[in-house]
Every structure is written in C-alpha cells, then in structure tokens.
Amino acid sequence: QVQLVESGGGLVQPGGSLRLSCAASGFTFKSARMYWVRQAPGKGFEWVSGITTGGAYRYYADSVKGRFTISRDNAKNTLYLQMNNLKSEDTAVYYCAKDPRVDFGASIPTKDTFGSWGQGTQVTVSS
C-alpha cells in the first residue's frame, strides 16, 4: 500500500526557514515524479513544486520560485522541500503527492488530482 508521510512543519517567523520531508513506501519511489501541494487556511489547493525521477528537472510555482528548493534522495525514498525566506502567505498545510492526472500548474488541484497524497504537515509563518 502506498504511503507518503510528511514531516518537518512547524511555527517559524517571517524570513525563517524550514525543511519538509516526505518518506515514501509501497511503490518504486525512484520511478515516480513527486510533487508538493499546499492548502492555505480558507483557500483551495495550490501547486508548489515538482521534481522528475532523477531530479534533473524541477518545477516551481511563481509564488515560491527563488525561495523554495525541491530535492529527492532516491536511496532513502525521501522527498524534500527546503523553504527559505518564509512569508506569512506561505502558511498552509503542505502535502506530498504523486501520480497527477494533469500537468504541473495546468489546473487548480483538488483531492482527486493525485493518485496518492500524504496526510500533510502544518507550516505556520507568523511573528
């Protein structure tokens, strides 16, 4: 059974940094493109970042480009999201996901967009 378990969220002040992790199991991680999606309070889901199987190509939403870095360690079956210079607008539940039904950014994601989701990890950016 596919499992995606996010961790690393927490409370941080504006300008601070966090590193999120997603531990994957139940599938061949090294053969899967992986994604981060978030949902801010009272808002819909939003594409954040994506990465190809070997990490050669990376995708970022305009709102996070230059601040966030997605990476993966296929030997550890783990996906990462390094978040720097965090802003209050980054406050959201962050989800690890795979098997999208559409291309990155092609439409607003929903719970049906991905074949698999994690449980999410809360990131709160506040002074």
Disulfide bonds with the S-S distance in Angstrom:
Cys22-Cys96 2.14
